[in-house]
Amino acid sequence: MRSKVTILGAGPAGLWTALSLLNKYTDIDITVIEKEDVPGGITASFQYRGMIFDYGSHRLHPATDPELLKGIEDMLDGDLLKRPRNGRIWLEGKFISFPLKPLDLLFNLPFSFSFGVAVDSLQSIFRRKKEGSSFEDTLLAGLGKTISSRFYFPYAKKLWGLPPLELSPVQARKRIASGSIGKMIKKALSSLKGSSGETGIFYYPRLGFGQIAEVTAASIKKKGARILYNVEATAVTIPANGRQGVVVTSSGERIDTDFLFTTIPVTEFIRLLQPVPQASVIEASEGLSFRSMIFCILEVKSSQYTPYDAHYFPGADICFSRLSEPENYSMAEKPASRTGLCFEIPCSDEDDIWRLGNDDILDMVLNDLRKTDLPKPEIAEFTIRRKKNVYPVYDHDFSSRLEIIEKLLGSLTQTISLGRQGLFVHDNTHHTIEMGIAAADCLSSELHWDKKKWADYRELFDSHVVVD
Ligand SMILES: Cc1cc2nc3c(=O)[nH]c(=O)nc-3n(C[C@H](O)[C@H](O)[C@H](O)COP(=O)(O)OP(=O)(O)OC[C@H]3O[C@@H](n4cnc5c(N)ncnc54)[C@H](O)[C@@H]3O)c2cc1C
């Protein structure tokens, strides 16, 4: 009898769990269930008006483990480009380079900003830099008042929807790689090494970031796995004590499973469980929230809008957090006199903006774009896309709620939740791929789960810090 493994979600975590299992074992039947019509989850790409777009700016960071990078490079067969980073931040009416550059910081920032940072740096000698009781005081301790209150605090509110005082200090540890002025200066200085510096480059597939997921999915299929697209898991009975579980799908199929990996949002997984878990688990799960995102995609009548890959907008007066121009990432073929723009608008799916009509969203974006120095784009066509569950929200209660859910999940012997959504983390793509590889490493051919090994991996995952 061949064992049956089911994987929920065909984002990077689900795909790499499948691929790594298939590389190890030939006697396991794997079914991957994906509710979208393509693989990749948030890392997927899509075509619009002859151009390739991602769901917001996506890049493979040089922090990726070299062996994994080599594996991805081989799978992409010459299509993984090494590109120089070339972004800008709109800060108090001026653009400064991102990644940060020393000269730019010295001469291009508003004087009061540079002066404030200089004073904060001197004071930092006397500051205690330990984790505070909130995102706000952790950042103040590490970075001082100027950078925190004039850059990170408004940006944090925009991205995660809460004032910095209401965000957990864990958010600062996980999301702010340069948590002290010293680290920030070191990073800025590393840009002097040019494109050989770690912060100066990124990797990007020629046909869009989603090409990584596409080649991975193709490889999985070739190795014999079944990937069901446009199919949603709608109910799950977990496998336990050697007894098979069942995944019920939106297409009416009932998939028997000996071992289950889930990479879908953990809150959604809890909702699917049958029998329904204890009230405390449901309550904890309902208390966790994710941010959503609206993507405003423009086809612009020009061969290039700006030479920059991405522009970042921390200010509260502008609805979008980032603008990217895919052409500057991939140099992919496109109509000669056209370029594409993607504006990312973070929000909650309970906000009024989530329900705004497409024309209203475009008006809002163009109105806010006028507040910057960027040129007015001549628009040929536009479209709006929406995605839920883009960022987990780390309020002060998230870890106690997650603990209750983890207790239940940890008691399951033949079910593992992983990936960015499954572990409620902010991680990058390379982190979630590593999770998939680790998961396969913990499962034996007899489907025995090595709990100790997984616990060690979980400790490693806990040290992940997101790169922007
Ligand atoms: C705006 C933005 C920009 C980012 N930029 C970068 C970047 O530059 N570099 C980087 O390394 N990372 C970046 N990331 C992070 C990256 O997108 C994630 O690390 C990655 O997508 C996580 O993969 P995953 O498989 O864990 O989750 P996901 O990609 O979310 O995959 C989960 C999958 O589960 C599916 N699913 C959900 N519910 C069901 C259901 N009931 N049944 C079946 N399927 C279901 C979803 O459709 C999805 O395909 C960015 C993220 C965002 C939001």
The ligand as an ORCA input file, in Angstrom:
! r2SCAN-3c Opt
* xyz 0 1
  C       3.574     42.519     -0.545
  C       4.556     41.419     -0.233
  C       5.855     41.495     -0.713
  C       6.780     40.482     -0.427
  N       8.047     40.580     -0.921
  C       8.932     39.597     -0.692
  C      10.254     39.672     -1.231
  O      10.624     40.644     -1.883
  N      11.102     38.649     -0.989
  C      10.743     37.556     -0.251
  O      11.569     36.650     -0.073
  N       9.484     37.448      0.270
  C       8.591     38.443      0.075
  N       7.318     38.346      0.589
  C       6.976     37.159      1.386
  C       6.546     35.973      0.514
  O       5.472     36.354     -0.300
  C       6.152     34.821      1.444
  O       7.260     34.464      2.230
  C       5.676     33.559      0.737
  O       4.615     33.808     -0.140
  C       5.197     32.570      1.776
  O       4.892     31.350      1.171
  P       3.873     30.311      1.857
  O       3.838     29.121      0.996
  O       4.257     30.141      3.268
  O       2.472     31.072      1.873
  P       1.553     31.581      0.672
  O       2.386     32.112     -0.420
  O       0.581     32.511      1.277
  O       0.807     30.272      0.174
  C      -0.319     29.742      0.829
  C      -1.207     29.114     -0.233
  O      -2.347     28.507      0.370
  C      -3.460     28.693     -0.503
  N      -4.694     28.504      0.282
  C      -5.203     29.264      1.268
  N      -6.351     28.738      1.748
  C      -6.579     27.586      1.057
  C      -7.568     26.562      1.100
  N      -8.596     26.584      1.986
  N      -7.472     25.527      0.237
  C      -6.449     25.448     -0.656
  N      -5.468     26.377     -0.745
  C      -5.522     27.435      0.112
  C      -3.255     30.124     -1.005
  O      -3.999     30.371     -2.172
  C      -1.745     30.142     -1.236
  O      -1.410     29.742     -2.537
  C       6.384     39.365      0.361
  C       5.074     39.288      0.840
  C       4.169     40.303      0.568
  C       2.785     40.206      1.102
*
